[in-house]
Amino acid sequence: MKAIILYDTRSEGGSTDRFVESLGKSLAETGAYVEKGKCKATADYSFIQDFDVVIMGAPVYYMLVSSELLGSFFQSNLKKYLNRKKVALFLTCGSPEPMAYMMYLPQLKMHLVRNKILTEKVFTPAELSDNQAIDDYVDNILHAYKKALKTRNNNLIWADDAQELLAQIPSFFRNRIKIATEEYAEEMGYREITVAVIDEAKAELE
Ligand SMILES: Cc1cc2nc3c(=O)[nH]c(=O)nc-3n(C[C@H](O)[C@H](O)[C@H](O)COP(=O)(O)O)c2cc1C
């Protein structure tokens, strides 16, 4: 699994920076390929095409999710490249959990209605340096990711002509196209992937 941690914080070397470092290490120890990057509201996010999972989060400041992450949904191409990506969310904040789930997480989730949210967690200040809490979050991501892949592969049938078309795609791109097409078919409720479905998915993804 290739994962990118996209995050924001105003405090360089602060609690979120340290948390993201530990999260990356914990995930890498499971064999995943992990990169991390700080959000910028006007960045080019086309690079996230290369990742299977986007782990996304930030602190809350004055009741708003940190601005470079939140702003990326409005000012950059983040939303475009997140299309149908599997996403895991986290927040770091001082508020009690129910309040954070009710008031802060929706600030991210309202932009992710077409995404599969693998898991979401609000980390209290104490949990940010708690290795067990971080490992549990990583376990939840991996478990949900594997489950999502299994569900997809079990249900979909590739028609012969679609398989032939897939085989003609250079191997470097083939798996990415296969996954994107399966995700599209799953979302549309198709049980069988035909050449027409591949064309539809291609038009949608362009
Ligand atoms: C200026 C400031 C404003 C904050 N506002 C909130 C808030 O409105 N709600 C909340 O739950 N936590 C709030 N917090 C707590 C932070 O979200 C929390 O401490 C977080 O872990 C800080 O991350 P950082 O160390 O990367 O900056 C605030 C913290 C600071 C410093």
The ligand as a Gaussian input file, in Angstrom:
#p B3LYP/6-31G(d) Opt

LIG

0 1
 C       -4.077000      29.310000      19.048000
 C       -4.730000      27.998000      19.334000
 C       -6.101000      27.845000      19.136000
 C       -6.717000      26.600000      19.401000
 N       -8.062000      26.475000      19.195000
 C       -8.648000      25.279000      19.437000
 C      -10.052000      25.118000      19.246000
 O      -10.779000      26.027000      18.852000
 N      -10.602000      23.911000      19.515000
 C       -9.835000      22.853000      19.958000
 O      -10.386000      21.791000      20.182000
 N       -8.503000      22.979000      20.143000
 C       -7.900000      24.161000      19.908000
 N       -6.548000      24.289000      20.102000
 C       -5.759000      23.123000      20.518000
 C       -4.960000      22.560000      19.336000
 O       -5.817000      22.144000      18.301000
 C       -4.104000      21.369000      19.761000
 O       -3.313000      21.743000      20.873000
 C       -3.216000      20.873000      18.651000
 O       -2.638000      19.657000      19.044000
 C       -2.135000      21.894000      18.290000
 O       -1.335000      21.375000      17.251000
 P        0.119000      22.005000      16.930000
 O        1.000000      21.713000      18.116000
 O        0.596000      21.301000      15.704000
 O       -0.106000      23.469000      16.707000
 C       -5.940000      25.512000      19.844000
 C       -4.556000      25.694000      20.057000
 C       -3.965000      26.903000      19.797000
 C       -2.478000      27.052000      20.031000

